[in-house]
Amino acid sequence: MIITTNRYIVRNPAILSGEPIIINTRTPIRAIVELWRQGMSPEAIPHSLPHLTLAQVFDALSYYSDNQAEINQYIEKNRIPDDLIDPLVN
């Protein structure tokens, strides 16, 4: 496990190929960032991801603030192309 400068953020080469995650979970920072970018308040995110604390959410957003280009690359890499999304889902 690789510790980052953020309290709750680590990298583990065995989990998501080393993508930054919340410590002791498999939750990538990008998942939290995407909820936030969709308009969810940080305080509401633990309701959708109840295994996270508000402190972890804020740390993830802080990490994103300092590493936007990297996290945006993970978001883009994991995006499902529009033509693969069933129109009934929208």
C-alpha positions as CSV (number, residue, x, y, z in Angstrom):
1,M,0.0,0.0,0.0
2,I,1.3,3.5,-0.9
3,I,0.4,6.2,1.5
4,T,-0.4,9.7,0.1
5,T,-0.1,13.1,1.8
6,N,-3.8,12.9,2.5
7,R,-5.0,11.2,5.6
8,Y,-7.7,8.9,4.0
9,I,-6.3,8.4,0.5
10,V,-4.0,5.6,-0.5
11,R,-2.9,3.7,-3.6
12,N,-2.8,-0.1,-3.6
13,P,-1.4,-1.7,-6.7
14,A,-3.6,-4.7,-6.1
15,I,-6.8,-2.5,-6.1
16,L,-7.9,-0.7,-9.3
17,S,-4.3,-0.9,-10.6
18,G,-3.1,1.7,-8.0
19,E,-5.8,4.3,-8.6
20,P,-6.2,6.6,-5.5
21,I,-8.9,5.1,-3.2
22,I,-10.3,5.8,0.3
23,I,-8.2,3.8,2.8
24,N,-9.6,0.4,3.8
25,T,-12.1,0.5,1.0
26,R,-12.2,-0.1,-2.8
27,T,-13.9,3.3,-3.3
28,P,-12.0,5.4,-5.9
29,I,-11.7,9.1,-5.5
30,R,-13.3,9.5,-8.9
31,A,-16.5,8.0,-7.6
32,I,-16.8,10.7,-5.0
33,V,-15.8,13.4,-7.4
34,E,-18.4,12.3,-9.9
35,L,-21.2,12.4,-7.4
36,W,-20.0,15.9,-6.3
37,R,-19.8,17.1,-9.9
38,Q,-23.4,15.9,-10.5
39,G,-24.5,18.3,-7.8
40,M,-24.5,16.2,-4.7
41,S,-23.3,18.1,-1.7
42,P,-20.4,16.6,0.3
43,E,-22.7,16.1,3.2
44,A,-25.1,14.0,1.1
45,I,-22.4,11.7,-0.4
46,P,-22.2,9.4,2.7
47,H,-25.9,8.7,2.3
48,S,-25.2,7.3,-1.1
49,L,-21.9,5.7,0.0
50,P,-22.7,4.8,3.7
51,H,-19.4,3.1,4.3
52,L,-17.7,6.5,4.0
53,T,-17.5,9.3,6.6
54,L,-17.9,12.9,5.9
55,A,-14.2,13.4,6.7
56,Q,-13.2,10.9,4.0
57,V,-15.4,12.7,1.5
58,F,-13.9,16.0,2.2
59,D,-10.4,14.5,2.0
60,A,-11.2,13.0,-1.4
61,L,-12.4,16.4,-2.6
62,S,-9.3,18.0,-1.3
63,Y,-7.2,15.3,-3.1
64,Y,-9.1,16.1,-6.2
65,S,-8.5,19.8,-5.8
66,D,-4.7,19.1,-5.8
67,N,-4.8,16.4,-8.5
68,Q,-7.5,17.3,-10.9
69,A,-5.8,16.3,-14.1
70,E,-5.0,12.8,-12.8
71,I,-8.5,12.2,-11.4
72,N,-10.1,13.6,-14.5
73,Q,-8.1,11.0,-16.6
74,Y,-9.4,8.2,-14.4
75,I,-13.0,9.5,-14.9
76,E,-12.6,9.7,-18.6
77,K,-10.9,6.3,-18.8
78,N,-13.8,4.7,-16.9
79,R,-16.6,6.6,-18.7
80,I,-19.2,4.4,-20.5
81,P,-19.7,5.6,-24.1
82,D,-23.2,7.0,-24.7
83,D,-23.8,4.4,-27.4
84,L,-23.4,1.6,-24.9
85,I,-26.0,3.0,-22.4
86,D,-29.5,1.7,-22.8
87,P,-31.8,4.6,-23.6
88,L,-34.3,3.2,-21.0
89,V,-31.7,4.0,-18.3
90,N,-31.8,7.8,-18.9
